[in-house]
Structure formats: C-alpha cells, structure tokens
C-alpha cells in the first residue's frame, strides 16, 4: 500500500515534472526512497511499541 501510494508522486508525468521545477512548487517533489523508508520506520516502530 505504501509503494502504490507513493509511486505516482515520486514518478510524475512529464508535465508535472516540468511544473515542480518552479521554485514555488519545489516543496511538492517526492523522494520515493526517503518517503518509503520513513513510512516503514514509523510503521515498524509503532508495531513494536503496540
């Protein structure tokens, strides 16, 4: 579920890639490996402390 949810954001269409080159939209870029790693860390940590 994490991969399916993050993949489209981390691999946008050409038009979206062009748009996020605008400094005003730079915050919307997604680093797939970074986001997936953080999501997995939070998930595993919460499971271990449940």
VEXPA-740361 format. One record per residue (C-alpha): residue number from 1; chain; x, y, z. Coordinates in steps of 0.2 Angstrom, whole numbers, plus 2048, in hexadecimal, padded with zeros to 3 digits. Example, Ala and Ser with C-alpha at 12.3 -4.5 7.8 and 13.67 -1.06 7.14 Angstrom:
# VEXPA-740361
@num->1 cadena->A east->83E north->7EA up->827
@num->2 cadena->A east->844 north->7FB up->824
END
This chain:
# VEXPA-740361
@num->1 cadena->A east->800 north->800 up->800
@num->2 cadena->A east->80E north->80C up->804
@num->3 cadena->A east->817 north->809 up->7F3
@num->4 cadena->A east->807 north->80A up->7E9
@num->5 cadena->A east->803 north->81A up->7F2
@num->6 cadena->A east->814 north->822 up->7F0
@num->7 cadena->A east->819 north->81C up->7DF
@num->8 cadena->A east->80E north->828 up->7D5
@num->9 cadena->A east->814 north->837 up->7DF
@num->10 cadena->A east->826 north->832 up->7DD
@num->11 cadena->A east->825 north->82E up->7CB
@num->12 cadena->A east->81A north->83C up->7C4
@num->13 cadena->A east->815 north->83F up->7B2
@num->14 cadena->A east->820 north->84B up->7A7
@num->15 cadena->A east->814 north->859 up->7A9
@num->16 cadena->A east->814 north->858 up->7BC
@num->17 cadena->A east->827 north->856 up->7BC
@num->18 cadena->A east->828 north->866 up->7B2
@num->19 cadena->A east->81D north->86F up->7BE
@num->20 cadena->A east->826 north->86A up->7CE
@num->21 cadena->A east->836 north->872 up->7C7
@num->22 cadena->A east->82D north->882 up->7CC
@num->23 cadena->A east->835 north->888 up->7DD
@num->24 cadena->A east->823 north->88B up->7E3
@num->25 cadena->A east->81F north->879 up->7E1
@num->26 cadena->A east->830 north->871 up->7E6
@num->27 cadena->A east->828 north->86C up->7F7
@num->28 cadena->A east->81D north->85F up->7ED
@num->29 cadena->A east->82B north->855 up->7E7
@num->30 cadena->A east->82C north->843 up->7EE
@num->31 cadena->A east->83B north->839 up->7F1
@num->32 cadena->A east->834 north->827 up->7F0
@num->33 cadena->A east->842 north->81E up->7FA
@num->34 cadena->A east->842 north->82B up->808
@num->35 cadena->A east->82F north->82B up->80A
@num->36 cadena->A east->82E north->818 up->809
@num->37 cadena->A east->83C north->816 up->816
@num->38 cadena->A east->834 north->822 up->822
@num->39 cadena->A east->823 north->81B up->820
@num->40 cadena->A east->82A north->809 up->823
@num->41 cadena->A east->833 north->80F up->832
@num->42 cadena->A east->824 north->817 up->83A
@num->43 cadena->A east->81A north->808 up->836
@num->44 cadena->A east->826 north->7FB up->83E
@num->45 cadena->A east->829 north->806 up->84D
@num->46 cadena->A east->817 north->808 up->850
@num->47 cadena->A east->814 north->7F5 up->84F
@num->48 cadena->A east->823 north->7F2 up->85B
@num->49 cadena->A east->81C north->7FE up->868
@num->50 cadena->A east->80A north->7F8 up->866
END
